[in-house]
Amino acid sequence: MKKIIYLGLSFLSVFLLTACANEETKESQSQSQTQHETSVQQIAVGKEAPDFTLQSMDGKEVKLSDYKGKKVYLKFWASWCGPCRKSMPELMELAAKQDRDFEILTVIAPGLQGEKSTEQFPKWYQEQGYKDIPVLYDVTGATFQAYQIRSIPTEILIDSEGKVGNIHLGVISNDDAEAAFAKMK
């Protein structure tokens, strides 16, 4: 009988220690998650668009802040994305317009999540017949992360003050993009 009581108490002690350790782990994970969430700025309409410096397909350094005072159409996409590729001819039409009051920039993440490498992409791009659309390389994925891109294509329309004016998941038509820009400063 004493052995059963000791065994029961031993089991209870181990159970309580394990439960306390699990609770501490949950608290520490919760604190860690809260700290991480506060370090990532939430992207939202009306907030400052995160600045970035990326290399263009033609080797030039491009900073979003260089476009301050201009509106910017920022498209996140991938070469393997069917809707992205299907939307490119319409975007080329928009890029060819001489009277538009905004700049167009597109961003891909070479070598990440199945995207072509920086060496492969230009040849593929040219073979598709795409032109007049600047492509920027986010080789680390930091810009995709800063803009909290969860699906592609995603278009972010930025006003002339550098604030997010519109976030569009999926393909946005040229008419809708132009209408959104017409409402922005």
C-alpha positions in Angstrom: 0.0 0.0 0.0 2.8 2.4 0.9 4.4 1.6 -2.5 1.2 2.6 -4.3 1.0 5.9 -2.4 4.7 6.7 -3.1 4.2 5.8 -6.8 1.1 8.0 -6.9 2.8 10.9 -5.3 5.8 10.5 -7.6 3.6 10.4 -10.6 1.7 13.5 -9.3 5.0 15.4 -8.8 6.3 14.6 -12.3 2.9 15.7 -13.7 2.9 19.0 -11.9 6.5 19.7 -12.9 5.7 19.0 -16.5 2.6 21.1 -16.4 4.6 24.1 -14.9 7.3 23.7 -17.5 4.7 23.7 -20.3 3.1 26.8 -18.9 6.5 28.6 -18.8 7.2 27.6 -22.4 3.7 28.9 -23.5 4.4 32.2 -21.7 7.8 32.6 -23.2 6.5 31.8 -26.7 3.7 34.3 -26.2 6.1 37.0 -25.2 8.4 36.2 -28.1 5.5 36.3 -30.5 4.3 39.6 -29.1 7.8 41.1 -29.5 8.1 39.8 -33.1 4.6 41.2 -33.9 5.6 44.7 -32.6 8.8 44.7 -34.6 7.0 44.1 -37.9 5.1 47.2 -39.0 1.6 46.4 -40.1 1.1 47.4 -43.8 -2.2 49.2 -44.2 -3.9 51.9 -46.3 -2.9 55.3 -45.1 0.4 54.1 -43.5 3.8 54.9 -44.8 4.9 52.4 -47.5 8.1 50.5 -46.3 11.1 51.8 -48.2 13.4 49.4 -50.0 16.5 49.3 -52.1 16.5 46.6 -54.7 18.5 45.9 -57.9 16.7 46.1 -61.2 16.9 43.5 -63.9 19.3 45.8 -65.8 21.6 46.1 -62.7 20.6 49.5 -61.4 19.9 50.2 -57.7 16.3 51.3 -57.2 14.9 52.9 -54.0 11.3 53.5 -53.4 12.1 56.7 -51.6 13.6 58.0 -54.9 9.9 58.1 -56.1 8.7 60.4 -53.3 6.4 63.0 -54.8 5.3 60.5 -57.4 2.6 57.8 -57.3 3.8 54.2 -57.6 2.1 51.1 -58.8 4.0 48.3 -57.1 3.3 44.7 -58.3 4.6 41.6 -56.5 4.5 38.6 -58.8 6.3 35.4 -59.9 7.2 33.9 -63.3 5.4 30.6 -62.3 2.2 32.3 -61.4 -0.5 31.9 -64.1 -2.7 34.9 -63.1 0.5 37.0 -62.9 1.6 36.0 -66.4 -1.9 36.5 -67.8 -2.1 40.0 -66.4 1.3 41.2 -67.8 0.0 42.1 -71.3 -2.6 44.5 -69.7 0.1 45.9 -67.5 2.3 46.5 -70.5 -0.5 48.5 -72.1 -0.7 50.6 -68.9 3.1 51.0 -68.9 3.0 52.2 -72.5 0.6 55.0 -71.8 2.4 58.4 -72.0 -0.1 60.4 -69.9 -0.2 58.3 -66.7 0.7 60.1 -63.5 2.3 57.2 -61.7 5.4 54.9 -62.0 5.2 51.2 -62.4 7.6 48.8 -60.5 7.3 45.1 -60.2 9.1 42.9 -57.7 10.0 39.2 -57.9 12.0 37.1 -55.4 14.7 35.2 -57.5 15.5 31.7 -56.3 12.9 31.8 -53.6 9.8 29.6 -53.6 10.4 28.3 -57.1 11.2 31.6 -58.8 13.8 31.6 -61.5 17.3 32.8 -60.6 18.7 36.2 -61.4 20.6 34.5 -64.2 17.6 32.7 -65.7 14.9 35.4 -65.3 16.0 38.0 -67.9 16.1 35.4 -70.7 12.7 34.0 -69.7 11.3 37.6 -69.4 12.5 38.5 -72.9 11.1 35.3 -74.4 7.7 36.2 -73.0 7.8 39.5 -74.9 7.4 41.6 -71.8 8.8 45.1 -72.1 8.4 48.6 -70.6 7.9 47.1 -67.1 10.8 47.5 -64.6 11.5 44.3 -62.7 13.2 44.5 -59.3 15.0 41.6 -57.6 14.2 40.9 -53.9 16.9 38.3 -53.5 16.5 38.0 -49.7 12.7 38.2 -49.6 12.9 41.1 -47.2 10.7 43.4 -49.3 8.0 40.7 -49.7 8.2 40.3 -46.0 8.0 44.1 -45.3 4.9 44.3 -47.5 3.5 41.2 -45.9 2.9 39.5 -49.2 0.9 36.3 -48.6 -0.4 35.7 -52.2 0.7 36.8 -55.6 0.0 38.8 -57.5 -0.5 41.6 -55.0 -0.6 45.2 -56.1 0.2 48.0 -53.8 -0.7 51.5 -55.0 1.3 54.2 -53.3 0.3 57.9 -53.2 2.7 60.8 -53.9 3.4 61.2 -50.2 4.7 57.7 -49.9 1.6 56.3 -48.2 -0.2 53.1 -49.1 -3.4 54.2 -51.0 -4.7 50.8 -52.1 -3.8 47.1 -51.4 -5.2 44.7 -54.0 -4.8 40.9 -53.7 -4.9 39.3 -57.1 -4.9 41.1 -60.4 -6.2 44.6 -60.6 -7.5 45.9 -64.0 -6.0 48.9 -65.6 -9.3 50.8 -65.2 -9.5 50.0 -61.5 -5.8 51.0 -61.0 -6.3 54.3 -62.8 -9.5 55.1 -60.9 -7.7 54.4 -57.6 -4.8 56.6 -58.5 -7.2 59.4 -59.6 -8.5 59.5 -56.0 -5.0 59.8 -54.5 -2.8 62.8 -53.8 
